[in-house]
Amino acid sequence: MDSQDFAVGIEDVKAAAGRLQGQLASTRLVESEALNAKYKARILFKPECLQRTGSFKFRGAYNRISQFNEAERERGIIAYSSGNHAQGVASSAKLFGINAVIIMPSDAPQTKIANTRSYGAEVVLYDRYNQNRDDVATPFIEDRGMILVPPYDDPSIMAGQGTIGLELVAEAKERGFEIDDLFVPTGGGGLISGISVAVKAGSPRTRIWGAEPEHFDDLRRSLIAGERVTNEAGHRSICDAILTPQPGELTFPINKHNLAGAIAVSDSAVRGAMRDAANHLKLIVEPGGCAAFAALASGEVDIEGRTVVVVLSGGNVDLDIYGGMIAAA
């Protein structure tokens, strides 16, 4: 497949950046001398945990919803999410005065459920291990006519997330360095596919690596197989934000073309990365949001002497649970 046949191109990402202008919090790169010394590399972190709604998800949700016409706005929005997409959609819907229903796992962090409700969305809970979220959403789509805003497999969502890549390339140019390696957390692949489109357009030599929880490494295995594969049921992880069954239909071709590979990380490694982010960067990062840092720390990619960027994709975590994870690390 030629890159021009992909669902999202660089012009789509640039258009998304135009729609998002004035709506985003600044998440300029930060670094730590101690971490640079520890890994013998220059490591810069993109703190999307400081983004509006506490994660990168606002970017894609706003880009998609901003393109609704009046008739679509009157129909309302339905979305499903473990929490970060939920908050991005709920917040964006509120900005445009659109009713939103969000289907969330009953075991999602309470802070994510509470924050989603705080934006005025109706939250419907389901059992992620025994129910299919598509089945839960069907009545809202078929009976109430609401419009589904998917979490990742949508061109406008992917393009919105890709604005992070534009910012990375622009800041690297501004500060006079080149990005050798880029680590990005991945679930369905919306974030990393959008970012990869922008980064490969502006920095073709950059190696891009996905990061996933153990037993949810569908992207890693799909890249090896050359086709989409599904995760086996019955496993759990603390990385609630990036637990998806398989790569997206639209995201995978882009990732297959642009990525150098993907790395599976343990919950223990993620806790260690969260602790280092708190200790050295003074940032609260949720488990899924720290998967890319854990992947870098795994040593699977040789980064010595290189300039590396790590995306910290979100910071929405219950503080009591967060404290326990940091202590366990």
C-alpha positions as a printed NumPy array, in Angstrom:
array([[  0.   ,   0.   ,   0.   ],
       [  1.344,   3.42 ,  -0.957],
       [  1.328,   6.106,   1.739],
       [ -1.067,   8.212,  -0.353],
       [ -3.69 ,   5.472,   0.107],
       [ -3.682,   5.791,   3.903],
       [ -6.689,   7.118,   5.806],
       [ -4.702,  10.131,   7.037],
       [ -2.032,  12.254,   5.377],
       [  0.061,  15.191,   6.458],
       [ -2.43 ,  17.729,   5.071],
       [ -5.151,  16.213,   7.272],
       [ -2.931,  16.67 ,  10.326],
       [ -2.167,  20.263,   9.38 ],
       [ -5.891,  20.959,   8.941],
       [ -6.529,  19.495,  12.392],
       [ -3.868,  21.792,  13.845],
       [ -5.721,  24.752,  12.365],
       [ -8.99 ,  23.696,  14.006],
       [ -7.251,  23.164,  17.341],
       [ -5.475,  26.507,  17.342],
       [ -6.185,  28.316,  20.604],
       [ -7.746,  25.24 ,  22.221],
       [ -4.682,  23.354,  23.473],
       [ -2.502,  23.607,  26.549],
       [  1.222,  23.923,  25.889],
       [  3.08 ,  20.639,  26.38 ],
       [  6.626,  21.572,  25.427],
       [  9.334,  18.98 ,  25.881],
       [ 10.976,  18.512,  29.282],
       [ 14.096,  16.588,  30.267],
       [ 16.112,  15.473,  33.273],
       [ 19.903,  15.496,  33.565],
       [ 19.689,  12.499,  35.886],
       [ 17.695,  10.436,  33.366],
       [ 20.008,  11.477,  30.539],
       [ 22.958,  10.233,  32.579],
       [ 21.167,   7.013,  33.572],
       [ 20.385,   6.019,  29.986],
       [ 23.447,   7.651,  28.351],
       [ 21.215,   9.505,  25.918],
       [ 19.365,  12.792,  25.609],
       [ 15.762,  12.017,  26.512],
       [ 12.979,  14.548,  26.084],
       [  9.432,  13.94 ,  27.281],
       [  6.212,  15.221,  25.704],
       [  3.953,  15.764,  28.776],
       [  0.452,  15.253,  27.362],
       [ -0.526,  14.477,  30.958],
       [ -0.685,  18.292,  31.202],
       [ -2.965,  18.59 ,  28.19 ],
       [ -6.575,  19.758,  28.42 ],
       [ -8.633,  16.963,  30.111],
       [ -5.365,  15.364,  31.248],
       [ -4.46 ,  13.469,  28.079],
       [ -3.853,  13.717,  24.327],
       [ -7.394,  12.528,  23.618],
       [ -8.839,  16.038,  23.565],
       [ -6.999,  16.684,  20.307],
       [ -8.726,  14.   ,  18.255],
       [-12.129,  14.422,  19.866],
       [-12.208,  18.172,  19.283],
       [-11.028,  17.795,  15.693],
       [-13.801,  15.287,  14.942],
       [-16.606,  17.103,  16.738],
       [-15.665,  20.543,  15.383],
       [-16.619,  19.272,  11.928],
       [-20.208,  18.323,  12.869],
       [-22.923,  20.221,  11.023],
       [-25.979,  21.557,  12.82 ],
       [-28.099,  18.473,  12.135],
       [-25.372,  16.199,  13.491],
       [-25.015,  18.296,  16.629],
       [-28.729,  17.942,  17.325],
       [-28.484,  14.136,  17.132],
       [-25.902,  13.959,  19.919],
       [-22.772,  11.894,  20.46 ],
       [-22.157,   8.357,  21.69 ],
       [-18.631,   7.189,  22.553],
       [-16.994,   4.344,  24.44 ],
       [-13.828,   4.689,  26.451],
       [-11.978,   3.619,  29.581],
       [-11.697,   7.277,  30.442],
       [ -9.387,   9.516,  28.44 ],
       [-11.328,   9.486,  25.166],
       [-14.44 ,   9.824,  27.323],
       [-13.17 ,  13.05 ,  28.829],
       [-11.951,  14.38 ,  25.491],
       [-15.335,  13.75 ,  23.887],
       [-17.346,  15.027,  26.855],
       [-15.293,  18.21 ,  27.096],
       [-15.475,  18.879,  23.351],
       [-19.21 ,  18.145,  23.255],
       [-19.747,  20.642,  26.056],
       [-17.829,  23.323,  24.143],
       [-20.181,  22.868,  21.179],
       [-23.342,  22.42 ,  23.259],
       [-23.886,  18.809,  22.147],
       [-25.441,  16.059,  24.287],
       [-23.054,  13.164,  24.877],
       [-23.425,   9.614,  26.212],
       [-20.214,   7.837,  27.164],
       [-20.031,   4.061,  27.678],
       [-17.286,   3.271,  30.201],
       [-15.974,   0.072,  31.841],
       [-17.262,  -0.302,  35.386],
       [-13.672,  -0.804,  36.576],
       [-12.383,   2.413,  34.995],
       [-10.582,   4.737,  37.427],
       [-13.129,   6.659,  39.467],
       [-11.426,   9.941,  38.654],
       [-12.014,   9.326,  34.936],
       [-15.685,   8.503,  35.491],
       [-16.173,  11.536,  37.73 ],
       [-14.358,  13.876,  35.341],
       [-16.439,  12.656,  32.406],
       [-19.641,  13.347,  34.303],
       [-18.321,  16.763,  35.327],
       [-18.347,  17.828,  31.669],
       [-22.076,  17.088,  31.554],
       [-21.993,  13.75 ,  29.743],
       [-24.265,  10.83 ,  30.655],
       [-22.106,   7.858,  31.694],
       [-23.272,   4.271,  31.088],
       [-21.144,   1.601,  32.792],
       [-20.525,  -1.926,  31.47 ],
       [-18.465,  -5.012,  32.334],
       [-15.535,  -4.99 ,  29.926],
       [-14.771,  -8.678,  30.571],
       [-18.289, -10.039,  29.992],
       [-19.999,  -7.479,  27.75 ],
       [-19.268,  -6.118,  24.288],
       [-19.167,  -2.325,  24.289],
       [-20.471,  -2.216,  20.709],
       [-23.597,  -4.069,  21.863],
       [-24.075,  -1.554,  24.677],
       [-23.744,   1.331,  22.207],
       [-26.131,  -0.069,  19.592],
       [-29.424,   1.168,  21.155],
       [-28.107,   4.713,  21.371],
       [-27.09 ,   4.629,  17.714],
       [-30.078,   2.777,  16.255],
       [-32.888,   3.961,  18.545],
       [-31.76 ,   7.477,  19.43 ],
       [-29.802,   8.265,  16.272],
       [-26.692,   9.372,  18.125],
       [-23.398,   9.631,  16.215],
       [-20.539,   7.387,  17.271],
       [-17.202,   9.109,  17.866],
       [-14.771,   6.156,  17.951],
       [-11.666,   6.204,  20.147],
       [ -9.052,   5.653,  17.433],
       [-10.187,   4.132,  14.117],
       [-11.378,   7.38 ,  12.549],
       [ -9.456,   9.705,  10.197],
       [-10.364,  12.882,  12.084],
       [ -9.426,  11.332,  15.434],
       [ -6.098,  10.12 ,  14.031],
       [ -5.351,  13.49 ,  12.436],
       [ -6.101,  15.312,  15.672],
       [ -3.716,  13.114,  17.635],
       [ -1.147,  13.647,  14.905],
       [ -0.84 ,  17.311,  15.847],
       [  1.515,  16.105,  18.581],
       [  3.878,  15.014,  15.816],
       [  3.756,  18.457,  14.204],
       [  4.657,  20.003,  17.545],
       [  7.537,  17.58 ,  18.083],
       [  9.079,  18.293,  14.693],
       [  8.637,  22.056,  15.083],
       [ 10.119,  22.151,  18.577],
       [ 13.08 ,  19.985,  17.575],
       [ 13.823,  22.369,  14.7  ],
       [ 13.404,  25.388,  16.964],
       [ 15.78 ,  23.965,  19.573],
       [ 18.307,  22.678,  17.08 ],
       [ 18.215,  18.906,  17.463],
       [ 17.031,  15.899,  15.464],
       [ 14.851,  13.129,  16.898],
       [ 16.619,   9.787,  16.521],
       [ 14.012,   7.652,  18.294],
       [ 10.427,   8.276,  19.354],
       [  8.527,   6.083,  21.825],
       [  4.711,   6.292,  21.924],
       [  2.12 ,   4.358,  23.99 ],
       [ -0.314,   2.448,  21.837],
       [ -3.691,   0.77 ,  22.216],
       [ -5.744,   0.809,  19.025],
       [ -3.068,   2.876,  17.304],
       [ -4.79 ,   6.215,  16.756],
       [ -2.154,   8.21 ,  18.6  ],
       [  0.938,   6.609,  17.144],
       [ -0.43 ,   6.452,  13.596],
       [ -1.306,  10.15 ,  13.58 ],
       [  2.006,  11.121,  15.148],
       [  3.93 ,   8.923,  12.714],
       [  2.353,  10.64 ,   9.704],
       [  3.507,  14.045,  10.955],
       [  6.931,  12.939,  12.159],
       [  7.798,  10.965,   9.03 ],
       [  6.821,  13.998,   6.913],
       [  9.119,  16.294,   8.881],
       [ 11.81 ,  13.891,  10.114],
       [ 11.934,  10.788,   7.888],
       [ 14.974,   9.273,   9.614],
       [ 13.304,   9.1  ,  13.044],
       [ 12.687,   5.55 ,  14.278],
       [  9.224,   5.269,  15.859],
       [  8.472,   2.6  ,  18.476],
       [  5.118,   1.566,  19.943],
       [  4.727,   0.542,  23.581],
       [  2.08 ,  -1.87 ,  24.878],
       [  1.313,  -3.85 ,  28.047],
       [  2.268,  -7.503,  28.215],
       [ -0.536,  -9.763,  26.911],
       [ -1.996,  -6.755,  25.076],
       [  0.838,  -6.549,  22.548],
       [ -1.367,  -6.935,  19.489],
       [  0.513,  -4.23 ,  17.584],
       [  3.904,  -5.847,  18.224],
       [  2.66 ,  -9.236,  17.094],
       [  0.759,  -7.756,  14.153],
       [  3.868,  -5.964,  12.906],
       [  5.76 ,  -9.258,  13.056],
       [  2.954, -11.156,  11.314],
       [  2.343,  -8.448,   8.735],
       [ -1.388,  -8.493,   9.454],
       [ -3.722,  -7.631,  12.309],
       [ -3.885, -10.191,  15.113],
       [ -6.065, -10.264,  18.23 ],
       [ -5.108, -10.437,  21.903],
       [ -6.026, -13.541,  23.862],
       [ -8.826, -13.039,  26.385],
       [ -8.423, -13.457,  30.133],
       [ -5.516, -11.104,  30.851],
       [ -5.442,  -7.868,  32.819],
       [ -3.103,  -4.911,  33.192],
       [ -2.872,  -1.699,  35.18 ],
       [ -2.608,   0.164,  31.845],
       [ -6.386,   0.641,  31.492],
       [ -6.051,   3.431,  28.915],
       [ -4.442,   1.23 ,  26.246],
       [ -6.185,  -2.145,  26.558],
       [ -7.627,  -2.871,  23.122],
       [ -8.401,  -6.2  ,  21.411],
       [ -6.501,  -5.594,  18.172],
       [ -4.981,  -2.797,  16.043],
       [ -7.414,  -0.558,  14.213],
       [ -8.388,  -1.288,  10.628],
       [ -7.367,   2.231,   9.559],
       [ -4.451,   2.699,  11.957],
       [ -2.569,  -0.535,  11.271],
       [ -1.601,   0.066,   7.623],
       [ -0.037,   3.392,   8.631],
       [  1.783,   1.841,  11.571],
       [  2.972,  -1.083,   9.46 ],
       [  4.485,   1.414,   7.026],
       [  5.954,   3.924,   9.506],
       [  6.984,   2.086,  12.678],
       [ 10.33 ,   0.48 ,  13.483],
       [  8.625,  -1.919,  15.892],
       [  6.741,  -2.223,  19.161],
       [  7.719,  -3.303,  22.667],
       [  5.664,  -5.107,  25.322],
       [  6.188,  -3.938,  28.915],
       [  5.233,  -5.472,  32.268],
       [  3.089,  -3.776,  34.89 ],
       [  6.161,  -3.773,  37.13 ],
       [  8.176,  -1.892,  34.512],
       [  5.356,   0.627,  34.116],
       [  5.276,   1.266,  37.867],
       [  9.01 ,   1.917,  37.789],
       [  8.594,   4.372,  34.933],
       [  5.8  ,   6.155,  36.804],
       [  8.072,   6.503,  39.811],
       [ 10.909,   7.9  ,  37.699],
       [  8.531,  10.369,  36.033],
       [  7.413,  11.585,  39.448],
       [ 10.903,  11.674,  40.917],
       [ 12.825,  13.23 ,  38.035],
       [ 10.2  ,  15.11 ,  36.001],
       [  7.779,  15.968,  38.836],
       [  4.918,  14.667,  36.693],
       [  1.976,  12.443,  37.627],
       [  1.568,  10.012,  34.745],
       [ -1.05 ,   7.265,  34.579],
       [  0.055,   3.677,  33.849],
       [ -0.895,   3.584,  30.166],
       [  0.556,   7.036,  29.727],
       [  3.922,   5.8  ,  30.979],
       [  4.187,   2.685,  28.811],
       [  6.509,   4.394,  26.329],
       [  8.904,   5.391,  29.116],
       [  8.863,   1.797,  30.348],
       [  9.628,   0.614,  26.808],
       [ 12.634,   2.904,  26.604],
       [ 13.822,   1.699,  30.023],
       [ 13.525,  -1.938,  28.937],
       [ 16.743,  -1.689,  26.943],
       [ 15.229,  -3.469,  23.941],
       [ 16.199,  -0.495,  21.77 ],
       [ 19.808,   0.709,  21.842],
       [ 19.567,   4.45 ,  22.484],
       [ 23.051,   5.187,  23.823],
       [ 24.315,   8.487,  22.447],
       [ 21.024,   9.212,  20.68 ],
       [ 18.357,  11.896,  21.062],
       [ 15.081,  10.316,  22.107],
       [ 11.548,  11.637,  22.609],
       [  9.012,   9.859,  24.831],
       [  5.304,  10.677,  24.75 ],
       [  3.695,  10.671,  28.205],
       [  0.155,  10.36 ,  26.932],
       [ -1.995,  10.934,  30.022],
       [ -2.143,  11.635,  33.731],
       [ -5.668,  10.657,  34.787],
       [ -5.227,   8.253,  37.685],
       [ -6.907,   7.881,  41.078],
       [ -4.407,   9.363,  43.531],
       [ -4.839,   6.674,  46.178],
       [ -4.178,   3.963,  43.599],
       [ -1.314,   6.012,  42.153],
       [  0.298,   6.24 ,  45.576],
       [  0.153,   2.48 ,  45.947],
       [  1.717,   1.955,  42.533],
       [  4.554,   4.352,  43.28 ],
       [  5.17 ,   2.667,  46.628],
       [  5.164,  -0.762,  44.972],
       [  7.782,   0.427,  42.474]])
